[in-house]
């Protein structure tokens, strides 16, 4: 089975610029998550989708971050404007909805804000 | 709020030297405890799920155990290819966000030949 696909792998931008990340989950996985992983820390949830509806965005800095999941498949995470502290790896994960299934992660996008 | 604390932050072993990693957690109700392995430049890779105290799971040189307050990842006779960051995460049975995992900060394991 194909894994979670993310692009780009790396992105370098200047502060106050905007950036977007793309994620394609595992086929059939209705639940999609975006996590932020700062160097030396564990992943932190930014937003969770169930199909194309938001389940949890309590940790998303909504003044600068936005995310959407049109048609309940692919998802895009956007940052506008970026700050230096946004430098991190942005991980996308997906899971089955039923049961206690694990999350399956993509390899992430490493963002550097200069 | 769910909390997960892992120790030690880093562990250096010689090949063949067995040891354990610790994961302490606080949740209102545990739905599952998950162990992941993360290699540099990669996303976390799922290893185990534990559901209730007393449960154990094994995979090659790794064995995960669970109590009501913590989990251990035992590594028996490790090899250099076991070097990675090991992440522990919990899924709360309650809360408003079914499904999400709350992660610890990870333990960086280095195994020297």
Contacts between the chains, C-beta under 8 A, distances in Angstrom:
chain1	res1	chain2	res2	distance
A	4	B	43	7.4
A	31	B	99	5.4
A	33	B	99	7.9
A	33	B	100	6.6
A	40	B	105	7.3
A	41	B	105	5.4
A	41	B	106	7.7
A	42	B	4	7.5
A	42	B	6	8.0
A	42	B	87	5.7
A	42	B	89	7.6
A	42	B	103	3.5
A	42	B	104	5.3
A	42	B	105	4.8
A	42	B	106	5.4
A	43	B	44	7.0
A	43	B	87	7.6
A	43	B	103	5.0
A	44	B	103	7.3
A	45	B	97	7.9
A	45	B	100	5.2
A	45	B	101	7.7
A	45	B	102	7.5
A	48	B	97	5.9
A	48	B	99	6.6
A	48	B	100	5.4
A	50	B	99	7.9
A	55	B	97	5.6
A	55	B	98	7.3
A	55	B	99	7.4
A	56	B	96	6.7
A	56	B	97	3.6
A	56	B	100	6.1
A	58	B	97	7.8
A	91	B	43	5.5
A	91	B	44	7.5
A	93	B	43	7.6
A	95	B	99	6.3
A	97	B	99	7.3
A	100	B	31	6.0
A	100	B	32	4.8
A	100	B	49	6.6
A	100	B	51	7.0
A	100	B	91	6.8
A	102	B	34	5.8
A	102	B	46	4.4
A	102	B	49	6.0
A	103	B	34	7.8
A	103	B	44	8.0
A	103	B	46	7.4
A	103	B	101	5.8
A	104	B	46	6.7
A	105	B	36	8.0
A	105	B	43	3.4
A	105	B	44	4.9
A	105	B	45	7.5
A	106	B	43	5.3
A	107	B	41	7.1
A	107	B	42	5.3
A	107	B	43	4.8
A	108	B	42	7.9
A	108	B	43	5.4
